[in-house]
Structure formats: structure tokens, C-alpha cells
Amino acid sequence: MLTATQTQNTASQIMALFATMPFMEQSRLIDNLSSEYERRALIRTRFEELYEQWWKETCVYSGKNLVMNSTYYKIIELGSQILNFLDDLLHKEPDYKHRHIQWLRAGICQKTKLK
């Protein structure tokens, strides 16, 4: 992990590099970053909706019963792009939800290995 000073230095270097780019390249880069941000925000919103639905449908289940649910497969279809969201959940959700989150992680990792 970077220290605050290292982060600040890296940010300064990136800004200096950005300033050397032609205006059209700067605009294209900003547009691409904005599009990526919006895409990730939509994916996160979809994931959060599905996760809440899945929790409501399976909160009394454990083990293999967690994956015998159509919402589970909808979440898994979002793919490895939601692994960071799962990490966030592990930090903010209560311990009793961690097993569910780990089942999602395992499902995504399994799907990724199969490809």
C-alpha cells in the first residue's frame, strides 16, 4: 500500500504527464474514464440489488442450498468485476453474512477458472 506522500507524488506525476498530452487526447481520456466510472456504478447498483434479493431469499439457508437459487446465478454472471464489491461487503456486513459472501466469491472464482 502506498503512503500518503507516495500517493501525492504519484498523483503529481500523473497530472504532469496529463498536462503534456494534446487537448483532444485529454478529452478522450476523460470521456473514457467517465464512461468506465458510469459502467462500474451501474454494475455495482445491479450487484447490490441482486445481493439484497439473494440474501432475502436465502438468509435461512446454508451450504449448497445457497447456490440452488436463480438470483445466485444472476450474481455469478456479473463475473470477476464484482470481486472488489464482495471485498467491500466483507468489511461492512456483519459476520453472520460472511459465509454467504464467501459462497459468491467461490462461485465467481469457479466460473473464472472454467473459462
C-alpha positions, -999 to 999 in steps of 0.1 A, spaced: 0 0 0 12 35 -8 19 61 18 2 94 16 34 110 4 38 83 -23 2 88 -34 6 125 -36 39 121 -56 22 96 -80 -8 119 -85 16 148 -92 34 127 -118 2 117 -135 -10 153 -136 23 164 -151 20 137 -178 -16 146 -185 -6 182 -190 18 172 -218 -10 155 -238 -27 172 -266 -62 186 -257 -80 160 -279 -62 132 -261 -70 147 -227 -107 149 -237 -108 113 -250 -91 101 -218 -116 120 -196 -145 106 -217 -132 70 -213 -127 74 -176 -162 89 -172 -177 60 -192 -158 34 -171 -169 51 -139 -206 51 -150 -203 14 -161 -189 4 -128 -215 24 -109 -243 6 -129 -227 -28 -122 -224 -20 -85 -260 -9 -83 -271 -41 -101 -250 -62 -78 -263 -46 -47 -299 -51 -58 -292 -88 -66 -273 -93 -34 -301 -80 -12 -327 -101 -31 -305 -132 -28 -300 -125 10 -337 -123 15 -343 -155 -4 -315 -175 12 -308 -160 47 -321 -191 64 -301 -215 42 -266 -227 44 -241 -248 23 -252 -259 -11 -287 -246 -6 -272 -211 -12 -264 -219 -48 -297 -235 -56 -312 -201 -63 -317 -183 -96 -306 -150 -81 -272 -166 -71 -266 -173 -108 -275 -138 -118 -249 -125 -94 -223 -150 -107 -229 -139 -142 -217 -104 -133 -182 -121 -132 -149 -111 -116 -157 -74 -119 -177 -77 -87 -149 -92 -66 -140 -58 -52 -176 -53 -42 -176 -86 -23 -144 -75 -5 -162 -43 5 -191 -63 18 -168 -85 39 -156 -53 57 -190 -37 63 -215 -66 66 -220 -84 100 -201 -117 105 -232 -138 100 -234 -127 63 -197 -136 56 -205 -172 47 -229 -161 20 -204 -136 6 -177 -164 5 -201 -186 -14 -204 -158 -40 -167 -154 -42 -162 -192 -47 -188 -192 -74 -172 -164 -93 -137 -179 -89 -151 -213 -101 -167 -196 -132 -135 -177 -140 -114 -209 -139 -138 -227 -163 -133 -200 -189 
